[in-house]
Amino acid sequence: MSLRQKLFQSFLEPEEQIMYVIRTHPKLFIKKIVTDIVLFIVPAYYLNEIIPGLQFFWQISMVIGLAKIFADTALWYFNAFLTTNASFVHIDYKGFFNHAINRIDFNQVEGINYEIRGLTSTMLNKGDIIISKLSGNLEVVHGVHGPKKKVRKLTDLHDQLCNQQLQKQHSNLKDILTNMLQDHITENGIIITKD
């Protein structure tokens, strides 16, 4: 079992395997990390050099900065859109104790599209992936890097996995009909009528 599979296991059904993962654009993640460094770590380092008597406060600032970097990294990593062998799973963390998980079965998907809005998003190749469900609801994954490429990959995986599910259902239906026919023949025999 891969590390990624282990980390996301609590969001998956027992037999589900992760096929593909989509996260927000790295720029959004890097922006938070740089902000944490500028607000907590850099001032702590330089103020410790300037005013060494307050070393305890600068160390606390450094620890807070490192903890914030760790938290932001974890939130970025776990805010993900997973494609598994059974469904799409959208995990949306807003904090360690505030998250939503939305599971979309493949047979509920009507279409997969993307949207890029604005000059900055166009230059950074950042956009939203929009999954239309048969119910008319939309599931939107915001701030994805390379949405066109990722939509193509999602569509290919969706088609492939839907075909596998259809073949499995077809095989199950064939087995059920065969068993029903065998039971009927066993109970009633074969009756031939002449016209």
N, C-alpha and C positions, 0 to 999 in steps of 0.2 A: 504494500500500500504506500503510495507516495505521500510526501509531507503535506502537499496541498489537499489531498483526499482526507488525511487525518485532521487537518485544521478545520475543514468545512464539514466534517462528518456529522456534527450535531444538527446541521441544517438539512441533512439528506435522509431519505428512506434507507432501510437496511441494505438493499441490493443496488442502490444507485451508484453510478460511477461518473465522475466529472470528465466531460469531454472537452470543454472550452470555457475560459474565464474572461470576462470583460470588466475592466475597471475604468474609473474616471481618468481624464488626461493627466499625465505626470506633472504638468505645469501647476495644477491645483495643489498637488501634494507638496511639490518643491517650494511653492510660495509660502505655505504654512510653516515648513521647516526653516526656511530663511527668516521668516518673521520671528519664530521662536529663538533662533540663534541671536538675531539682532536685539531682541527685547530682554533676553535673560542671560545668555552666556557671554556675549561680548562685553556688556557693561560690568558683569561680575568679574571678569578677568581683569579689565583695565582699572576698575575702581579698587580692586584688591591691591593692585600695584601702587596706586596713588594714595590710598588710605588703608594701610595694612592693619590698623587697629580694629577695623570692622570686618575682619576676615570671616567671622561666623555668618554674618548677613550675606556676604558675597557667596559663601559656600551654599547657603540655603537657596539663593537665587540660581546658582548653577544646577543644583539638584532639581529645582522646579523646572528649569529649562530642559534638562535631560528627560525628566518625566513627561513633560509636554511633547517633546519630540517623539518619544516612544509611543505615547497615546495617539498622536496624530498619524504616525506610521501605521499603527495597528488599525485605526479607524479607516484609513485609506485602503489597507490590504483587505479588510473584511467587507467593505462596501463593494460588493461585486454582483455581477450578473452571470450566473452559472448555467451552462448547458450540460445537462446530464443525459444518461441514456434513457431517461423516462420523462423528463420535463425541463422547462426553464425555471430557474429559481432566482428571484431578485431579492438580494439582501441589502437593506438600506439602514445603515447605522447612523444615528444622529448623536450618539454618545454611548458610553459603555453600557448604560442601563436603559437605553432607549433605541430600539431597533424594530424594524418591520420586515417580515419575510412574506413574499408573494410567490406562490407556485402556480405556473401556467402549464397545463397539460398540452401536449402537442396537438391534440384534436380540437383544442379551443382556439388555436391560432388561425386568424384569417389572413394576416399579412405582416411582413416585417419591412419597415422603411427607415429612412434616416432624414435628418434635417440639419442643415448648417446655416446659422443666422449670423450676419454681421461680418465686417471686415476682419476683425481680430480672429474670430473663429475660423474664417476661411483661410487666413494666413497660417494659423496653427493646426489646421485640419482637425478641428474639434467640433463635435456636433452631438445631437441627441439621436438615440435609436428608439424607434416607436414601434411597439408591437400591438397590432389591432387584434382584439379578441372577437369571437363570434357574438358575444353578448353586447358588443358595441363599445365596451370599455377599452381604454388604452393603457398600456404599461410603458412608461417612458424611462429610459436610462439616460441621465443627463451627463454632459461633459465628457464624451468618449473620444479618445484619440483615434483618428482614421475610421470614421463611422462607415464609409462606403465599403471598405475592405471587410470590416467586421459584420456588416449586414449580409454581405455575400457569403461569408463563412457560416453565419447563423442559418441562412436560408439553405445552404447545402447540407448542413447537419440536420436541420429540421426535415428536409425532404428524405434524407437517408434514413433517419430514425423513424419517420412516419411509415416509410416503405417496410422497414423491419417489423414494426408493430402490425401493419396490415398482413404481412406474410404469416406472422405468428397467429393472428386472429383467424386467418384463412385456414391454417393448419388445425387450429383448435376446433373450428366449425366443422371441418371435414371429419375429424375424429369423432365429434359428437354425432354427426349424421351416420357415420359408419356403425357406431355402437348402437344407435337407435334401430338401424336396419337389421343388424345382427340379432338384437333382442326380439324384434318383430318376427323374424324368420324362425328363431328358436321357439317362440311361443305359438305362432300360428302356422308355421311351415310356409312353403311357397305355393300359392294358389294361382293356377293358370286357368283363365276363362277363355272359352272359344266363342267367337262371334259368329 
